[in-house]
Amino acid sequence: MIEEITFEDFLKVDIRMATIIEVNDFPKARKPAYQLTLDFGALGIKKSSAQITDLYTKEELLNKQVSAIINFKPRQIANFMSECLVIGVYNTDGNVVLLQASKGVKNGEKVS
């Protein structure tokens, strides 16, 4: 069953567009992951850990524009502080496919 929320609940989730400007391996993560540095334009630079190594190489991710939730509380993952959550959808193989805009938009723009 799908839990219903109100429109006001949805408005609390701050999803923004960002460009990945740095990608590093994350050997201390329990599951294979990358450490991402994302440019949110006027909102600044944030870091995120992402378990997306099965479908994306570091080279593919560099300069890719993605969507991320920026108003979660920062989370310690091993020796790394994740400041936002890059969002995607699990495919039939259980791998994360990143959500992106179909056309380029300004970094920091709010998803609505």
N, CA, C and O atoms as a MOPAC input file, in Angstrom:
PM7 MOZYME 1SCF
protein

 N      0.83800 1    -1.18400 1     0.00000 1
 C      0.00000 1     0.00000 1     0.00000 1
 C      0.88200 1     1.24600 1     0.00000 1
 O      1.90900 1     1.28600 1     0.67800 1
 N      0.48900 1     2.23100 1    -0.74100 1
 C      1.23100 1     3.48400 1    -0.82200 1
 C      0.72600 1     4.42800 1     0.25700 1
 O     -0.47400 1     4.67600 1     0.37800 1
 N      1.67300 1     4.95400 1     1.04500 1
 C      1.30400 1     5.91100 1     2.09300 1
 C      1.04700 1     7.27200 1     1.46100 1
 O      1.89600 1     7.80000 1     0.74300 1
 N     -0.11200 1     7.82900 1     1.72500 1
 C     -0.45400 1     9.14600 1     1.20000 1
 C      0.17800 1    10.23500 1     2.05600 1
 O      0.27400 1    10.11900 1     3.27800 1
 N      0.60400 1    11.29400 1     1.37900 1
 C      1.09800 1    12.48300 1     2.06200 1
 C      0.32500 1    13.67900 1     1.53100 1
 O     -0.38200 1    13.58100 1     0.52800 1
 N      0.46600 1    14.79900 1     2.20800 1
 C     -0.19200 1    16.01500 1     1.73800 1
 C      0.74700 1    16.76500 1     0.79400 1
 O      1.94300 1    16.48200 1     0.73800 1
 N      0.19700 1    17.71000 1     0.06600 1
 C      1.02100 1    18.54900 1    -0.79600 1
 C      2.03800 1    19.32300 1     0.04400 1
 O      3.16400 1    19.55400 1    -0.39700 1
 N      1.64400 1    19.71700 1     1.24100 1
 C      2.55000 1    20.43100 1     2.14700 1
 C      3.73700 1    19.54400 1     2.52500 1
 O      4.85700 1    20.03900 1     2.65700 1
 N      3.50300 1    18.22500 1     2.70300 1
 C      4.60900 1    17.29500 1     2.96500 1
 C      5.59100 1    17.29400 1     1.79800 1
 O      6.80400 1    17.35000 1     2.00200 1
 N      5.06600 1    17.23000 1     0.57900 1
 C      5.91500 1    17.23700 1    -0.60900 1
 C      6.76000 1    18.50900 1    -0.67300 1
 O      7.94000 1    18.46100 1    -1.02000 1
 N      6.15000 1    19.64100 1    -0.33800 1
 C      6.86800 1    20.91300 1    -0.41500 1
 C      8.04700 1    20.99100 1     0.54700 1
 O      8.94800 1    21.80800 1     0.35300 1
 N      8.05500 1    20.15600 1     1.57700 1
 C      9.16100 1    20.13100 1     2.53600 1
 C     10.42800 1    19.51500 1     1.94000 1
 O     11.53000 1    19.79800 1     2.40800 1
 N     10.28100 1    18.68500 1     0.92300 1
 C     11.43100 1    18.03000 1     0.29800 1
 C     12.02700 1    18.98900 1    -0.72900 1
 O     11.36900 1    19.35300 1    -1.70400 1
 N     13.26500 1    19.39300 1    -0.50600 1
 C     13.92400 1    20.36900 1    -1.38300 1
 C     14.82000 1    19.62500 1    -2.37600 1
 O     15.94300 1    19.23900 1    -2.05000 1
 N     14.30100 1    19.43000 1    -3.59400 1
 C     15.04500 1    18.74000 1    -4.65000 1
 C     15.59100 1    19.79100 1    -5.60300 1
 O     14.84800 1    20.62400 1    -6.12100 1
 N     16.89000 1    19.74300 1    -5.82500 1
 C     17.55000 1    20.74400 1    -6.67500 1
 C     18.40900 1    20.05900 1    -7.73400 1
 O     18.76500 1    18.88800 1    -7.60400 1
 N     18.72700 1    20.79400 1    -8.75800 1
 C     19.59800 1    20.31100 1    -9.82000 1
 C     21.03200 1    20.73400 1    -9.52600 1
 O     21.28400 1    21.82900 1    -9.02300 1
 N     21.96400 1    19.84500 1    -9.84900 1
 C     23.37600 1    20.12000 1    -9.61200 1
 C     24.21600 1    19.42200 1   -10.67000 1
 O     23.77300 1    18.46700 1   -11.30700 1
 N     25.43400 1    19.91500 1   -10.84500 1
 C     26.38900 1    19.28200 1   -11.74800 1
 C     27.48000 1    18.62100 1   -10.91700 1
 O     28.02300 1    19.22000 1    -9.98800 1
 N     27.78900 1    17.38500 1   -11.26400 1
 C     28.86200 1    16.65700 1   -10.57700 1
 C     30.18600 1    17.20900 1   -11.07300 1
 O     30.48200 1    17.15100 1   -12.26700 1
 N     30.99300 1    17.75200 1   -10.14600 1
 C     32.25600 1    18.36900 1   -10.54100 1
 C     33.47400 1    17.55700 1   -10.10300 1
 O     34.59900 1    17.84900 1   -10.51000 1
 N     33.24800 1    16.53900 1    -9.27300 1
 C     34.35100 1    15.66600 1    -8.85500 1
 C     33.77000 1    14.30700 1    -8.47200 1
 O     32.70700 1    14.22100 1    -7.85800 1
 N     34.49400 1    13.24000 1    -8.84800 1
 C     34.07000 1    11.87500 1    -8.53700 1
 C     35.28800 1    11.11300 1    -8.05000 1
 O     36.32400 1    11.08100 1    -8.71500 1
 N     35.15100 1    10.49300 1    -6.87000 1
 C     36.24500 1     9.68900 1    -6.31200 1
 C     35.72700 1     8.33400 1    -5.86900 1
 O     34.56600 1     8.19700 1    -5.48400 1
 N     36.59700 1     7.33400 1    -5.92500 1
 C     36.25800 1     6.03400 1    -5.36600 1
 C     36.04700 1     6.18400 1    -3.86900 1
 O     36.58800 1     7.10200 1    -3.25400 1
 N     35.27000 1     5.29500 1    -3.28400 1
 C     34.97600 1     5.33500 1    -1.84600 1
 C     35.22800 1     3.93000 1    -1.26600 1
 O     34.28600 1     3.19600 1    -0.96900 1
 N     36.50800 1     3.57100 1    -1.11200 1
 C     36.84300 1     2.21300 1    -0.66800 1
 C     36.37400 1     1.87200 1     0.74300 1
 O     36.23600 1     0.69100 1     1.06100 1
 N     36.12400 1     2.85500 1     1.59400 1
 C     35.69500 1     2.58000 1     2.96800 1
 C     34.19200 1     2.35400 1     3.09300 1
 O     33.71800 1     1.98000 1     4.16600 1
 N     33.44000 1     2.57000 1     2.03000 1
 C     31.98900 1     2.33200 1     2.06200 1
 C     31.72200 1     0.83300 1     2.14800 1
 O     32.47100 1     0.03700 1     1.58200 1
 N     30.64800 1     0.43900 1     2.85900 1
 C     30.29200 1    -0.98600 1     2.98100 1
 C     29.92200 1    -1.58600 1     1.63200 1
 O     30.31300 1    -2.71300 1     1.32700 1
 N     29.16800 1    -0.84300 1     0.81800 1
 C     28.80100 1    -1.27600 1    -0.53100 1
 C     29.53700 1    -0.37200 1    -1.51400 1
 O     29.80400 1     0.78700 1    -1.19700 1
 N     29.87200 1    -0.88000 1    -2.70600 1
 C     30.59400 1    -0.04500 1    -3.68100 1
 C     29.88400 1     1.29000 1    -3.91200 1
 O     28.67900 1     1.33500 1    -4.15700 1
 N     30.65500 1     2.37100 1    -3.82800 1
 C     30.08000 1     3.71100 1    -3.96200 1
 C     31.14300 1     4.69100 1    -4.45000 1
 O     32.34100 1     4.41000 1    -4.42200 1
 N     30.67100 1     5.82900 1    -4.88800 1
 C     31.52900 1     6.95700 1    -5.23100 1
 C     31.29100 1     8.07700 1    -4.23100 1
 O     30.22000 1     8.18300 1    -3.63500 1
 N     32.31200 1     8.91200 1    -4.06000 1
 C     32.16400 1    10.18400 1    -3.35700 1
 C     32.01100 1    11.24200 1    -4.44100 1
 O     32.88300 1    11.40400 1    -5.29500 1
 N     30.89800 1    11.95700 1    -4.39800 1
 C     30.60600 1    12.97000 1    -5.39900 1
 C     30.70300 1    14.36200 1    -4.79500 1
 O     30.33400 1    14.57500 1    -3.64000 1
 N     31.19700 1    15.29700 1    -5.57500 1
 C     31.14600 1    16.71400 1    -5.23000 1
 C     30.23400 1    17.35700 1    -6.26400 1
 O     30.44000 1    17.22700 1    -7.47100 1
 N     29.21000 1    18.06300 1    -5.75300 1
 C     28.17100 1    18.61900 1    -6.62900 1
 C     28.11200 1    20.13000 1    -6.51600 1
 O     28.22000 1    20.68900 1    -5.42400 1
 N     27.94000 1    20.78700 1    -7.65800 1
 C     27.81900 1    22.24700 1    -7.72900 1
 C     26.34200 1    22.60800 1    -7.84000 1
 O     25.69000 1    22.30400 1    -8.83900 1
 N     25.82200 1    23.26300 1    -6.79900 1
 C     24.43000 1    23.70500 1    -6.76700 1
 C     24.31500 1    25.18900 1    -7.07500 1
 O     23.37700 1    25.83400 1    -6.60600 1
 N     25.22400 1    25.74200 1    -7.83500 1
 C     25.16600 1    27.15100 1    -8.21300 1
 C     25.24700 1    28.05200 1    -6.99800 1
 O     26.15300 1    27.91100 1    -6.17700 1
 N     24.29300 1    28.98800 1    -6.87700 1
 C     24.27800 1    29.95400 1    -5.76900 1
 C     24.14600 1    29.28500 1    -4.40500 1
 O     24.46100 1    29.90000 1    -3.38600 1
 N     23.68100 1    28.02300 1    -4.37000 1
 C     23.53500 1    27.30100 1    -3.09600 1
 C     24.84100 1    26.67500 1    -2.64300 1
 O     24.92600 1    26.16500 1    -1.52600 1
 N     25.85900 1    26.70500 1    -3.49100 1
 C     27.18100 1    26.22100 1    -3.09900 1
 C     27.48400 1    24.79500 1    -3.52700 1
 O     26.78700 1    24.19800 1    -4.34700 1
 N     28.53900 1    24.28100 1    -2.94400 1
 C     29.06600 1    22.95300 1    -3.24900 1
 C     28.67200 1    22.01100 1    -2.11600 1
 O     28.78100 1    22.36600 1    -0.94200 1
 N     28.21600 1    20.81800 1    -2.46700 1
 C     27.86100 1    19.80400 1    -1.46800 1
 C     28.45100 1    18.47600 1    -1.89400 1
 O     28.74800 1    18.25500 1    -3.06800 1
 N     28.61600 1    17.58800 1    -0.91000 1
 C     29.17400 1    16.25900 1    -1.15600 1
 C     28.10800 1    15.20300 1    -0.90400 1
 O     27.19600 1    15.38700 1    -0.09800 1
 N     28.25300 1    14.08200 1    -1.62500 1
 C     27.31300 1    12.97800 1    -1.46800 1
 C     28.02100 1    11.65900 1    -1.74100 1
 O     28.93500 1    11.59000 1    -2.56300 1
 N     27.59500 1    10.62700 1    -1.05100 1
 C     28.02700 1     9.27100 1    -1.34500 1
 C     26.91700 1     8.62600 1    -2.15800 1
 O     25.74100 1     8.75100 1    -1.81600 1
 N     27.28700 1     7.93000 1    -3.24300 1
 C     26.26700 1     7.34300 1    -4.11100 1
 C     26.67500 1     5.94000 1    -4.54600 1
 O     27.77800 1     5.72500 1    -5.04900 1
 N     25.76600 1     4.99500 1    -4.34300 1
 C     25.99300 1     3.59700 1    -4.74100 1
 C     25.55200 1     3.41700 1    -6.18800 1
 O     24.52400 1     2.80000 1    -6.47000 1
 N     26.34500 1     3.96400 1    -7.09200 1
 C     25.99100 1     3.96200 1    -8.51400 1
 C     27.12200 1     3.41200 1    -9.37400 1
 O     27.19700 1     3.70200 1   -10.56800 1
 N     28.00200 1     2.62000 1    -8.76800 1
 C     29.18400 1     2.12700 1    -9.47500 1
 C     28.86300 1     1.06700 1   -10.52900 1
 O     29.66100 1     0.85300 1   -11.44100 1
 N     27.71000 1     0.40100 1   -10.42300 1
 C     27.37500 1    -0.65800 1   -11.38100 1
 C     27.03200 1    -0.11600 1   -12.76300 1
 O     27.32900 1    -0.76100 1   -13.76900 1
 N     26.41900 1     1.04200 1   -12.82700 1
 C     25.97500 1     1.57500 1   -14.12000 1
 C     26.77800 1     2.77100 1   -14.62400 1
 O     26.68000 1     3.12800 1   -15.79800 1
 N     27.57500 1     3.39600 1   -13.74700 1
 C     28.25400 1     4.62900 1   -14.13400 1
 C     29.74200 1     4.56500 1   -13.81100 1
 O     30.13900 1     4.11600 1   -12.73600 1
 N     30.55600 1     5.02000 1   -14.75800 1
 C     31.98200 1     5.17400 1   -14.49700 1
 C     32.21900 1     6.58800 1   -13.95900 1
 O     31.36200 1     7.46300 1   -14.08000 1
 N     33.37100 1     6.79000 1   -13.37600 1
 C     33.70700 1     8.12500 1   -12.88500 1
 C     33.71500 1     9.13100 1   -14.03700 1
 O     33.26900 1    10.26700 1   -13.87800 1
 N     34.21900 1     8.71000 1   -15.18500 1
 C     34.29700 1     9.60200 1   -16.34200 1
 C     32.89800 1     9.98400 1   -16.84300 1
 O     32.67200 1    11.12800 1   -17.23900 1
 N     31.96500 1     9.03300 1   -16.82600 1
 C     30.58900 1     9.32200 1   -17.26000 1
 C     29.90500 1    10.31600 1   -16.33000 1
 O     29.10700 1    11.14200 1   -16.77300 1
 N     30.21800 1    10.23300 1   -15.04800 1
 C     29.54500 1    11.06800 1   -14.05900 1
 C     30.05400 1    12.50300 1   -14.04400 1
 O     29.30000 1    13.42900 1   -13.74600 1
 N     31.31400 1    12.68600 1   -14.36000 1
 C     31.90800 1    14.02400 1   -14.32300 1
 C     31.16300 1    14.94700 1   -15.28100 1
 O     31.00800 1    14.63400 1   -16.46200 1
 N     30.71100 1    16.06700 1   -14.77300 1
 C     29.95900 1    17.09700 1   -15.50600 1
 C     28.53000 1    16.69900 1   -15.83800 1
 O     27.87000 1    17.39500 1   -16.61000 1
 N     28.02800 1    15.59600 1   -15.27600 1
 C     26.63400 1    15.18000 1   -15.47200 1
 C     25.74800 1    15.98700 1   -14.51800 1
 O     26.08000 1    16.16900 1   -13.34700 1
 N     24.63200 1    16.45800 1   -15.03400 1
 C     23.67900 1    17.18200 1   -14.19700 1
 C     22.67400 1    16.18300 1   -13.63400 1
 O     22.09200 1    15.38600 1   -14.37000 1
 N     22.48100 1    16.24000 1   -12.32100 1
 C     21.61200 1    15.29000 1   -11.62400 1
 C     20.69300 1    16.03900 1   -10.66400 1
 O     20.85700 1    17.23600 1   -10.42900 1
 N     19.72500 1    15.31000 1   -10.11600 1
 C     18.84400 1    15.88300 1    -9.10200 1
 C     19.23000 1    15.32200 1    -7.74100 1
 O     19.67200 1    14.17900 1    -7.63400 1
 N     19.05900 1    16.13500 1    -6.69900 1
 C     19.43700 1    15.71300 1    -5.34800 1
 C     18.56400 1    16.41600 1    -4.31300 1
 O     18.12900 1    17.55200 1    -4.50400 1
 N     18.32400 1    15.71800 1    -3.22800 1
 C     17.61100 1    16.30400 1    -2.09600 1
 C     18.66000 1    16.97900 1    -1.21000 1
 O     19.62300 1    16.34800 1    -0.77400 1
 N     18.45300 1    18.27300 1    -0.95400 1
 C     19.48700 1    19.02000 1    -0.22700 1
 C     19.11900 1    19.34800 1     1.21900 1
 O     19.94100 1    19.90200 1     1.95000 1
 N     17.90000 1    19.01800 1     1.64200 1
 C     17.53100 1    19.40700 1     3.01100 1
 C     17.41600 1    18.21900 1     3.96800 1
 O     16.71500 1    18.30100 1     4.97600 1
 N     18.10400 1    17.11000 1     3.65500 1
 C     18.27700 1    16.05500 1     4.64900 1
 C     19.38000 1    16.47400 1     5.59800 1
 O     20.27400 1    17.23300 1     5.22500 1
 N     19.31900 1    15.98700 1     6.80800 1
 C     20.39500 1    16.20400 1     7.76000 1
 C     21.65300 1    15.49200 1     7.23000 1
 O     21.54400 1    14.36200 1     6.75300 1
 N     22.84400 1    16.11300 1     7.29700 1
 C     24.06700 1    15.43700 1     6.84100 1
 C     24.23000 1    14.08900 1     7.54800 1
 O     23.85300 1    13.92100 1     8.70700 1
 N     24.81100 1    13.12800 1     6.80100 1
 C     24.93000 1    11.77200 1     7.32400 1
 C     26.36700 1    11.27600 1     7.18800 1
 O     26.96800 1    11.35300 1     6.11600 1
 N     26.90200 1    10.77100 1     8.28800 1
 C     28.25900 1    10.21100 1     8.28800 1
 C     28.22300 1     8.82000 1     7.67000 1
 O     27.49400 1     7.94800 1     8.14300 1
 N     29.00500 1     8.60900 1     6.62100 1
 C     29.13200 1     7.30500 1     5.98800 1
 C     30.61700 1     6.96800 1     5.99700 1
 O     31.40100 1     7.55100 1     5.24900 1
 N     30.99400 1     6.02100 1     6.85300 1
 C     32.40600 1     5.69500 1     7.08800 1
 C     33.11500 1     6.99000 1     7.49700 1
 O     32.72600 1     7.62500 1     8.47700 1
 N     34.14700 1     7.37900 1     6.75600 1
 C     34.90800 1     8.58700 1     7.10300 1
 C     34.47900 1     9.80100 1     6.27900 1
 O     35.24300 1    10.75700 1     6.14400 1
 N     33.26900 1     9.77200 1     5.73200 1
 C     32.80600 1    10.78900 1     4.78800 1
 C     31.46300 1    11.35400 1     5.24900 1
 O     30.58900 1    10.60600 1     5.68700 1
 N     31.30300 1    12.66400 1     5.15000 1
 C     30.04800 1    13.31400 1     5.51000 1
 C     29.25700 1    13.59300 1     4.22700 1
 O     29.67400 1    14.39900 1     3.39600 1
 N     28.10800 1    12.91500 1     4.07600 1
 C     27.23800 1    13.09900 1     2.92100 1
 C     26.24300 1    14.20600 1     3.25200 1
 O     25.51200 1    14.12100 1     4.23900 1
 N     26.22100 1    15.25100 1     2.41500 1
 C     25.42200 1    16.44700 1     2.69600 1
 C     24.13100 1    16.53400 1     1.89400 1
 O     23.29500 1    17.40000 1     2.15300 1
 N     23.96400 1    15.64900 1     0.92800 1
 C     22.75100 1    15.64000 1     0.11900 1
 C     22.55600 1    14.22800 1    -0.41200 1
 O     23.44600 1    13.38500 1    -0.29800 1
 N     21.38200 1    13.97300 1    -0.99500 1
 C     21.06700 1    12.64400 1    -1.51800 1
 C     20.75800 1    12.74300 1    -3.00500 1
 O     19.72100 1    13.27500 1    -3.40100 1
 N     21.67300 1    12.22300 1    -3.82400 1
 C     21.44200 1    12.15200 1    -5.26000 1
 C     20.35100 1    11.11200 1    -5.47100 1
 O     20.41300 1    10.02500 1    -4.89700 1
 N     19.35100 1    11.43700 1    -6.29000 1
 C     18.20900 1    10.52800 1    -6.39800 1
 C     18.16000 1     9.80300 1    -7.74500 1
 O     18.60000 1    10.30200 1    -8.78100 1
 N     17.60300 1     8.61100 1    -7.66500 1
 C     17.48100 1     7.77100 1    -8.84200 1
 C     16.39300 1     6.73600 1    -8.62900 1
 O     15.66100 1     6.76500 1    -7.64000 1
 N     16.30700 1     5.82900 1    -9.57600 1
 C     15.30900 1     4.76700 1    -9.56100 1
 C     16.04100 1     3.44200 1    -9.70300 1
 O     16.96800 1     3.32500 1   -10.50400 1
 N     15.62500 1     2.43400 1    -8.92000 1
 C     16.20500 1     1.09600 1    -9.07900 1
 C     15.64900 1     0.46000 1   -10.34600 1
 O     14.43800 1     0.44500 1   -10.56200 1
 N     16.54500 1    -0.06900 1   -11.18700 1
 C     16.08700 1    -0.78500 1   -12.37500 1
 C     15.79700 1    -2.24400 1   -12.00500 1
 O     15.88900 1    -2.61400 1   -10.83400 1
 N     15.45300 1    -3.06000 1   -12.98000 1
 C     15.07700 1    -4.45000 1   -12.69700 1
 C     16.24000 1    -5.27800 1   -12.16200 1
 O     16.01700 1    -6.32600 1   -11.55600 1
 N     17.47000 1    -4.82900 1   -12.37200 1
 C     18.64300 1    -5.52900 1   -11.84800 1
 C     19.03700 1    -5.03700 1   -10.45400 1
 O     20.00400 1    -5.52900 1    -9.87200 1
 N     18.29100 1    -4.06800 1    -9.91800 1
 C     18.59400 1    -3.53400 1    -8.59900 1
 C     19.67000 1    -2.46800 1    -8.58800 1
 O     20.21100 1    -2.14900 1    -7.52900 1
 N     19.99200 1    -1.90900 1    -9.74900 1
 C     20.97900 1    -0.83700 1    -9.84800 1
 C     20.26700 1     0.51200 1    -9.95000 1
 O     19.16500 1     0.60800 1   -10.49000 1
 N     20.91300 1     1.54400 1    -9.42600 1
 C     20.31500 1     2.88300 1    -9.42500 1
 C     20.56700 1     3.58300 1   -10.75400 1
 O     21.70600 1     3.69700 1   -11.20800 1
 N     19.47600 1     4.05200 1   -11.37000 1
 C     19.52900 1     4.88200 1   -12.57500 1
 C     19.24200 1     6.31100 1   -12.12000 1
 O     18.18500 1     6.58200 1   -11.54900 1
 N     20.17000 1     7.21500 1   -12.36900 1
 C     20.03500 1     8.59300 1   -11.89900 1
 C     18.88900 1     9.32600 1   -12.59300 1
 O     18.63100 1     9.11700 1   -13.77900 1
 N     18.20500 1    10.19000 1   -11.83700 1
 C     17.17400 1    11.05500 1   -12.39700 1
 C     17.83600 1    12.33700 1   -12.87300 1
 O     18.62400 1    12.95000 1   -12.15200 1
 N     17.50800 1    12.73400 1   -14.09400 1
 C     18.10700 1    13.92200 1   -14.69700 1
 C     17.03400 1    14.72600 1   -15.41600 1
 O     15.96200 1    14.21600 1   -15.74200 1
 N     17.34700 1    15.98800 1   -15.65300 1
 C     16.47100 1    16.82200 1   -16.47300 1
 C     16.67300 1    16.43000 1   -17.93300 1
 O     17.77800 1    16.05300 1   -18.32300 1
 N     15.62700 1    16.51300 1   -18.73600 1
 C     15.73900 1    16.16100 1   -20.15300 1
 C     16.49600 1    17.23100 1   -20.93500 1
 O     16.99400 1    16.96800 1   -22.03000 1
 N     16.58200 1    18.41700 1   -20.38200 1
 C     17.36800 1    19.50800 1   -20.96400 1
 C     18.16000 1    20.15600 1   -19.83800 1
 O     17.76000 1    20.08800 1   -18.67500 1
 N     19.28200 1    20.78400 1   -20.17800 1
 C     20.09800 1    21.42600 1   -19.16400 1
 C     19.35800 1    22.57200 1   -18.48100 1
 O     18.64600 1    23.33700 1   -19.13200 1
 N     19.52900 1    22.68400 1   -17.18100 1
 C     18.95200 1    23.78200 1   -16.41200 1
 C     20.05400 1    24.37900 1   -15.53000 1
 O     21.13200 1    23.80100 1   -15.39200 1
 N     19.77400 1    25.51500 1   -14.95200 1
 C     20.72600 1    26.19600 1   -14.08700 1
 C     20.91800 1    25.39300 1   -12.79600 1
 O     19.94700 1    24.94700 1   -12.18500 1
 N     22.17900 1    25.21400 1   -12.38700 1
 C     22.46000 1    24.54800 1   -11.12100 1
 C     21.76100 1    25.27000 1    -9.97500 1
 O     21.77000 1    26.49900 1    -9.90200 1
 N     21.15800 1    24.49400 1    -9.08700 1
 C     20.45800 1    25.05400 1    -7.94300 1
 C     18.96900 1    25.22300 1    -8.17200 1
 O     18.22700 1    25.50200 1    -7.23000 1
 N     18.51300 1    25.05600 1    -9.42500 1
 C     17.07700 1    25.19600 1    -9.70200 1
 C     16.29200 1    24.13900 1    -8.93900 1
 O     16.71900 1    22.99000 1    -8.82700 1
 N     15.14800 1    24.53800 1    -8.42100 1
 C     14.29400 1    23.65700 1    -7.61700 1
 C     13.41000 1    22.80400 1    -8.51200 1
 O     12.81500 1    23.29700 1    -9.47000 1
 N     13.33100 1    21.51800 1    -8.18600 1
 C     12.43000 1    20.60600 1    -8.86900 1
 C     11.05200 1    20.79000 1    -8.27400 1
 O     10.89600 1    20.78800 1    -7.05300 1
 N     10.04500 1    20.94900 1    -9.12600 1
 C      8.68500 1    21.15900 1    -8.61100 1
 C      7.68400 1    20.32400 1    -9.36900 1
 O      6.49000 1    20.37200 1    -9.07400 1

